[in-house]
Amino acid sequence: MNTQVVTIGLGYIGLPTSALIAQNKIGVHGVDISQHVVDTINAGKIHIVEPDLDKAVAEAVAAGYLKAATTPIVANTYLVVVPTPFKGNHEPDISYVKAATTAILPLLKEEDLYIIESTSPVGTTEKMMEYIFTERPELVGKIFLAYCPERVLPGNVMYELVHNDRVIGGVDEASTQKAIAFYSQFVQGTLHPTNARTAEMCKLTENSSRDVQIAFANELSLICDKAGINVWELIDLANKHPRVNILHPGCGVGGHCIAVDPYFIVSEFPMESRIIAQAREINNYKSFWCAEKVKSARLEFELKQGRQPAIAVMGLAFKPNIDDLRESPAIYIAERILQDSGDADMFIVEPNVEDHKIFKLTDYKVAVEKADIVVFLVAHKEFKNLDIPVNKVVLDFCGIKK
């Protein structure tokens, strides 16, 4: 294989991106710190759940265009697609981005293209440029550096990687154009040029906007609960207005984007980002509120029936029909319910995950049959047509029965 691209990070974005590039007959060398992930991919299989990804990886590996390893090799283009977690009080940690950059530092040569796709604080691309040029001063003005955030929906990643527009920001105009030429090989959406700082902020803005919109819906759900109003009916009616489009509430906000990215702005601009910060508080509070509602329902059942209820917790993923548990509010709620349950029977359900290191998982039909209280946290397709007996107490936090 003539390796043209090295991707650092083979997770929920890195692997689909690598497979897509390889499908276009471009040699890709994927890098991950996990030997299990590397071995799985080299066997033509996948370690995550994402529609159509299994076929794309299998074909790319079989055709010789995709290979995985734990260390990078020389290429022409380097994509950094690693996590950017928190440290301290929701302060973004770019150490993974720097570690990935360190790994490829000795391999960089004139005319190479270096792209960060990881969600990053404003100025990260420029910081990595300074780091590279400090360590390799002979490369100043001779390589291209850019930032291009992903903006895909889990469950539809393979389609959206091709068809969604992309925002591409270089550290200079030449870098922007070089990166646009690279993405044009496999992206059919429009490629929008800008600078690196604007591209970084664009990614954070998109997800912060969603977070604020969800916070409005979640705040409405709290108000409607107190007012005795069906929030699902209310939102459907309000959305009949031609210029109103309210999202549906849930049990909080999760995932490694919407629940995380706003903090990147709040951390750097705390005085200016008051609405964004408040939205984060509302969405975090909604998870606590859901757990308290379950606690109240359990106590009410005990008072009426004279025994502890069995509780089914339906869904752990951060959104419907995927296996991604990152930052999931459902996990937090399930843990809170477990802590308060004493000796009561608990049935934890997640149809997209085979096993979990903390929770013992139960089949969703069995859980509903055995439970007295059924708590819907995630609107998985398996739950949509469940026949729930009228004697069950149902707490629907995700609109399954709306």
C-alpha positions as CSV (number, residue, x, y, z in Angstrom):
1,M,0.0,0.0,0.0
2,N,1.3,3.5,-0.9
3,T,0.4,5.3,2.3
4,Q,-0.7,8.9,1.6
5,V,-2.7,9.6,4.8
6,V,-2.0,8.9,8.5
7,T,-5.0,9.3,10.9
8,I,-4.2,9.5,14.6
9,G,-7.2,8.1,16.5
10,L,-9.6,5.4,15.4
11,G,-12.7,6.1,17.4
12,Y,-16.2,7.3,16.5
13,I,-14.9,9.8,13.9
14,G,-11.3,8.7,13.2
15,L,-12.3,5.2,12.0
16,P,-15.2,6.2,9.7
17,T,-13.0,9.0,8.2
18,S,-10.2,6.6,7.6
19,A,-12.5,4.1,6.0
20,L,-14.1,6.7,3.7
21,I,-10.7,8.0,2.6
22,A,-9.5,4.4,1.9
23,Q,-12.7,3.7,0.0
24,N,-11.6,6.3,-2.5
25,K,-8.4,4.3,-3.1
26,I,-6.2,6.5,-1.0
27,G,-3.8,4.6,1.2
28,V,-4.6,5.2,4.9
29,H,-2.5,4.2,7.9
30,G,-4.7,4.5,11.0
31,V,-3.1,4.8,14.5
32,D,-4.6,4.0,17.8
33,I,-3.1,3.4,21.3
34,S,-5.3,0.3,21.7
35,Q,-3.8,-2.9,20.4
36,H,-7.3,-4.5,20.5
37,V,-8.7,-1.7,18.2
38,V,-5.7,-2.1,15.9
39,D,-6.1,-5.9,15.7
40,T,-9.9,-5.6,15.2
41,I,-9.5,-3.2,12.3
42,N,-6.7,-5.2,10.6
43,A,-9.1,-8.2,10.7
44,G,-11.6,-6.2,8.7
45,K,-13.9,-5.7,11.7
46,I,-15.1,-2.8,13.8
47,H,-15.1,-2.1,17.5
48,I,-18.0,0.5,17.5
49,V,-21.6,0.5,16.3
50,E,-22.2,2.6,13.3
51,P,-24.4,1.7,10.3
52,D,-22.5,0.9,7.1
53,L,-19.1,1.3,8.8
54,D,-18.5,-2.5,9.0
55,K,-18.8,-2.9,5.3
56,A,-16.6,0.1,4.6
57,V,-13.8,-1.1,6.8
58,A,-14.0,-4.7,5.6
59,E,-13.8,-3.5,1.9
60,A,-11.0,-1.0,2.6
61,V,-8.9,-3.6,4.5
62,A,-9.5,-6.3,2.0
63,A,-8.5,-4.0,-0.9
64,G,-5.3,-3.0,1.0
65,Y,-6.1,0.7,1.3
66,L,-6.6,0.6,5.1
67,K,-4.2,-0.6,7.7
68,A,-4.0,0.0,11.5
69,A,-1.1,0.2,13.9
70,T,-0.1,1.7,17.2
71,T,2.6,4.0,15.7
72,P,2.5,6.4,12.7
73,I,4.6,6.2,9.6
74,V,5.7,8.6,6.9
75,A,2.9,10.0,4.8
76,N,1.8,13.2,3.0
77,T,-1.2,14.1,5.1
78,Y,-1.7,13.7,8.9
79,L,-5.1,13.9,10.5
80,V,-5.4,14.3,14.2
81,V,-8.7,12.8,15.4
82,V,-8.1,12.2,19.1
83,P,-10.3,13.1,22.2
84,T,-10.1,16.4,23.9
85,P,-11.3,15.7,27.5
86,F,-11.6,18.0,30.5
87,K,-9.2,18.8,33.3
88,G,-10.0,20.6,36.5
89,N,-13.3,22.5,36.4
90,H,-14.3,21.8,32.8
91,E,-11.1,23.2,31.3
92,P,-10.3,21.7,27.9
93,D,-7.3,19.4,27.8
94,I,-5.4,19.4,24.5
95,S,-2.7,17.0,25.7
96,Y,-3.9,14.2,23.4
97,V,-3.7,16.6,20.5
98,K,-0.2,17.5,21.5
99,A,0.8,13.8,22.0
100,A,-0.5,13.0,18.6
101,T,1.5,15.9,17.2
102,T,4.6,14.7,19.1
103,A,4.2,11.3,17.5
104,I,4.4,12.6,14.0
105,L,6.9,15.4,14.6
106,P,9.9,13.4,13.4
107,L,8.1,12.2,10.3
108,L,7.1,15.6,9.0
109,K,8.7,16.9,5.8
110,E,8.3,19.7,3.3
111,E,4.9,20.0,1.6
112,D,3.2,17.8,4.2
113,L,-0.3,18.7,5.3
114,Y,-1.2,18.6,9.0
115,I,-4.9,18.8,10.0
116,I,-6.6,18.8,13.4
117,E,-10.2,17.5,13.4
118,S,-10.5,17.1,17.1
119,T,-12.8,19.6,18.8
120,S,-10.4,22.2,20.2
121,P,-10.3,25.5,22.0
122,V,-9.8,28.6,19.9
123,G,-6.1,28.9,19.1
124,T,-5.2,25.2,19.3
125,T,-4.0,24.9,15.7
126,E,-1.8,27.9,16.1
127,K,-0.4,26.5,19.3
128,M,0.5,23.2,17.6
129,M,2.1,25.2,14.7
130,E,4.3,27.0,17.2
131,Y,5.2,23.7,18.8
132,I,6.0,22.0,15.5
133,F,8.1,25.0,14.4
134,T,9.9,25.2,17.7
135,E,10.9,21.6,17.4
136,R,11.4,21.6,13.7
137,P,12.4,25.2,12.7
138,E,13.6,24.1,9.3
139,L,9.9,23.4,8.4
140,V,8.8,27.0,8.9
141,G,6.8,28.1,5.8
142,K,7.3,24.7,4.2
143,I,4.4,22.7,5.6
144,F,0.6,23.3,5.6
145,L,-1.5,23.4,8.8
146,A,-5.3,23.5,9.1
147,Y,-8.3,22.9,11.2
148,C,-11.4,21.1,9.9
149,P,-14.0,20.0,12.4
150,E,-16.4,17.1,11.8
151,R,-20.1,17.8,12.1
152,V,-21.7,14.4,11.7
153,L,-24.6,12.7,13.4
154,P,-23.9,9.4,15.2
155,G,-26.0,6.7,13.4
156,N,-25.6,8.4,10.0
157,V,-21.8,9.1,10.0
158,M,-20.9,7.4,6.8
159,Y,-23.4,9.4,4.7
160,E,-22.8,12.7,6.4
161,L,-19.0,12.5,6.1
162,V,-19.6,12.6,2.3
163,H,-22.5,14.9,2.0
164,N,-22.2,17.5,4.8
165,D,-20.6,20.8,4.1
166,R,-17.2,21.3,5.8
167,V,-15.6,24.4,7.3
168,I,-11.8,24.4,6.6
169,G,-9.5,26.9,8.2
170,G,-5.8,27.1,7.6
171,V,-3.1,29.1,9.5
172,D,-2.6,30.9,6.2
173,E,-4.3,31.0,2.8
174,A,-2.0,28.4,1.2
175,S,-2.8,25.9,4.1
176,T,-6.5,26.5,3.6
177,Q,-6.3,25.7,-0.1
178,K,-4.1,22.7,0.5
179,A,-6.7,21.3,3.0
180,I,-9.6,22.0,0.6
181,A,-7.8,20.1,-2.1
182,F,-7.4,17.2,0.2
183,Y,-11.0,17.0,1.4
184,S,-12.4,17.5,-2.1
185,Q,-11.1,14.0,-2.9
186,F,-13.9,12.4,-0.8
187,V,-16.3,15.1,0.4
188,Q,-19.2,16.0,-1.9
189,G,-20.6,18.8,0.4
190,T,-19.4,22.4,-0.1
191,L,-16.0,23.2,1.4
192,H,-16.1,26.6,3.0
193,P,-12.7,28.3,3.5
194,T,-11.9,30.4,6.5
195,N,-9.0,30.8,9.0
196,A,-8.1,28.3,11.7
197,R,-9.5,30.3,14.7
198,T,-12.8,30.8,13.0
199,A,-13.1,27.1,12.1
200,E,-12.3,26.2,15.7
201,M,-14.9,28.6,17.0
202,C,-17.4,27.4,14.4
203,K,-17.4,23.9,15.7
204,L,-17.9,25.1,19.3
205,T,-20.7,27.5,18.2
206,E,-22.7,24.8,16.3
207,N,-22.8,22.5,19.4
208,S,-23.4,25.4,21.9
209,S,-26.3,26.5,19.8
210,R,-27.8,23.1,20.0
211,D,-27.2,23.0,23.7
212,V,-29.0,26.3,24.2
213,Q,-32.0,25.1,22.1
214,I,-32.2,21.8,24.1
215,A,-32.0,23.8,27.3
216,F,-35.0,25.8,26.3
217,A,-37.0,22.6,25.7
218,N,-35.8,21.0,28.9
219,E,-36.7,24.1,30.9
220,L,-40.2,24.0,29.3
221,S,-40.5,20.4,30.5
222,L,-39.8,21.4,34.0
223,I,-42.4,24.3,33.8
224,C,-45.0,22.0,32.2
225,D,-44.5,19.3,34.9
226,K,-45.3,21.9,37.6
227,A,-48.2,23.4,35.6
228,G,-49.8,20.0,34.8
229,I,-49.3,20.4,31.0
230,N,-48.2,17.8,28.5
231,V,-45.0,19.2,27.2
232,W,-45.0,17.0,24.1
233,E,-48.4,18.3,23.1
234,L,-47.4,21.9,23.9
235,I,-44.3,21.8,21.8
236,D,-46.1,20.2,18.8
237,L,-48.7,22.9,19.0
238,A,-46.2,25.7,19.4
239,N,-44.3,24.4,16.4
240,K,-47.4,24.9,14.2
241,H,-46.2,28.6,14.2
242,P,-44.3,29.1,10.9
243,R,-41.3,30.6,12.6
244,V,-41.1,28.5,15.7
245,N,-39.1,25.2,15.9
246,I,-38.7,24.0,19.5
247,L,-36.7,20.8,20.0
248,H,-38.0,18.0,22.2
249,P,-36.8,17.7,25.7
250,G,-34.9,14.7,27.1
251,C,-33.3,13.4,30.3
252,G,-30.3,15.8,29.8
253,V,-27.7,16.2,27.1
254,G,-24.8,13.8,26.4
255,G,-22.2,12.8,23.8
256,H,-18.8,14.1,23.3
257,C,-20.0,17.2,21.4
258,I,-23.1,19.0,22.7
259,A,-22.5,18.2,26.3
260,V,-18.8,19.1,26.1
261,D,-18.1,21.8,23.5
262,P,-19.9,24.7,25.3
263,Y,-17.4,24.4,28.1
264,F,-14.6,25.2,25.7
265,I,-16.2,28.6,25.1
266,V,-17.2,29.2,28.8
267,S,-13.7,28.3,30.0
268,E,-12.0,30.9,27.7
269,F,-14.7,33.6,27.8
270,P,-16.5,33.2,31.2
271,M,-17.8,36.8,31.4
272,E,-19.2,36.9,27.9
273,S,-20.8,33.4,27.6
274,R,-23.6,33.7,30.2
275,I,-26.4,32.1,28.1
276,I,-24.2,29.3,27.1
277,A,-23.1,28.6,30.7
278,Q,-26.7,28.7,31.9
279,A,-27.8,26.3,29.2
280,R,-25.2,23.8,30.5
281,E,-26.5,24.2,34.0
282,I,-30.1,23.6,32.9
283,N,-29.3,20.5,30.9
284,N,-27.2,19.1,33.7
285,Y,-30.0,19.8,36.2
286,K,-32.5,18.0,34.0
287,S,-30.7,14.7,34.7
288,F,-30.8,15.3,38.4
289,W,-34.5,16.2,38.2
290,C,-35.2,13.0,36.3
291,A,-33.5,10.9,39.0
292,E,-35.5,12.7,41.7
293,K,-38.7,12.0,39.8
294,V,-37.9,8.3,39.8
295,K,-37.1,8.4,43.5
296,S,-40.5,10.1,44.2
297,A,-42.3,7.5,42.1
298,R,-40.6,4.7,44.0
299,L,-41.5,6.1,47.4
300,E,-45.1,6.7,46.2
301,F,-45.3,3.0,45.1
302,E,-44.0,1.8,48.5
303,L,-46.6,3.8,50.3
304,K,-49.4,2.5,48.2
305,Q,-48.3,-1.1,47.7
306,G,-46.4,-1.8,50.9
307,R,-43.4,-3.1,49.1
308,Q,-40.4,-1.9,47.1
309,P,-41.0,-1.7,43.3
310,A,-38.9,-3.3,40.7
311,I,-37.6,-0.6,38.3
312,A,-36.6,-0.9,34.6
313,V,-34.2,1.7,33.4
314,M,-34.6,1.9,29.6
315,G,-31.5,3.1,27.7
316,L,-28.0,4.1,28.6
317,A,-26.7,5.6,25.3
318,F,-26.6,9.4,24.9
319,K,-29.0,9.3,22.0
320,P,-31.3,6.8,20.3
321,N,-30.1,3.7,18.3
322,I,-26.4,4.0,19.0
323,D,-23.9,2.3,21.4
324,D,-22.1,5.6,22.4
325,L,-22.3,6.1,26.2
326,R,-19.9,9.1,26.4
327,E,-21.2,11.8,28.7
328,S,-24.6,10.1,28.7
329,P,-27.1,11.6,31.2
330,A,-28.8,8.2,31.3
331,I,-25.7,6.7,32.9
332,Y,-25.8,9.4,35.6
333,I,-29.5,8.8,36.2
334,A,-29.1,5.0,36.3
335,E,-26.3,5.4,38.9
336,R,-28.4,7.7,41.0
337,I,-31.4,5.3,40.9
338,L,-29.1,2.4,41.8
339,Q,-27.6,4.3,44.8
340,D,-31.1,5.0,46.2
341,S,-32.7,1.6,45.4
342,G,-31.5,-0.4,48.4
343,D,-32.5,-4.0,47.9
344,A,-35.0,-3.3,45.2
345,D,-34.8,-5.2,41.9
346,M,-33.3,-3.1,39.2
347,F,-33.3,-3.9,35.5
348,I,-30.8,-1.9,33.3
349,V,-31.5,-2.0,29.6
350,E,-29.3,-1.0,26.6
351,P,-30.1,-2.9,23.5
352,N,-27.0,-1.6,21.6
353,V,-24.5,-2.8,24.1
354,E,-23.7,-6.4,24.9
355,D,-22.2,-5.9,28.4
356,H,-21.2,-3.1,30.7
357,K,-18.5,-2.8,33.3
358,I,-20.8,-1.4,35.9
359,F,-24.3,-2.4,35.1
360,K,-25.7,-5.9,34.6
361,L,-27.8,-5.6,31.4
362,T,-31.2,-7.1,30.9
363,D,-33.2,-7.8,27.7
364,Y,-35.7,-4.9,27.2
365,K,-38.8,-7.2,27.0
366,V,-37.8,-9.1,30.2
367,A,-37.2,-5.8,32.0
368,V,-40.6,-4.4,31.1
369,E,-42.3,-7.6,32.1
370,K,-40.7,-7.8,35.5
371,A,-40.7,-4.1,36.4
372,D,-43.3,-2.2,38.4
373,I,-41.9,1.2,37.3
374,V,-40.6,1.6,33.7
375,V,-38.3,4.6,33.2
376,F,-37.7,5.6,29.6
377,L,-34.4,7.6,29.3
378,V,-33.5,7.0,25.6
379,A,-35.9,6.6,22.7
380,H,-34.4,3.5,21.1
381,K,-36.4,2.0,18.3
382,E,-36.9,-1.2,20.2
383,F,-38.9,0.7,22.8
384,K,-41.3,2.4,20.4
385,N,-43.8,-0.4,20.0
386,L,-43.6,-2.0,23.4
387,D,-46.9,-3.0,24.9
388,I,-46.8,-1.7,28.5
389,P,-49.5,-3.1,30.8
390,V,-51.7,-0.5,32.4
391,N,-50.7,-1.5,35.9
392,K,-47.1,-0.4,35.3
393,V,-46.0,3.1,36.3
394,V,-44.3,4.7,33.3
395,L,-41.9,7.7,33.5
396,D,-41.3,8.9,30.0
397,F,-38.4,11.4,29.8
398,C,-37.7,11.0,26.1
399,G,-41.1,11.1,24.4
400,I,-41.5,7.4,23.7
401,K,-45.3,7.5,24.5
402,K,-46.0,11.1,23.4
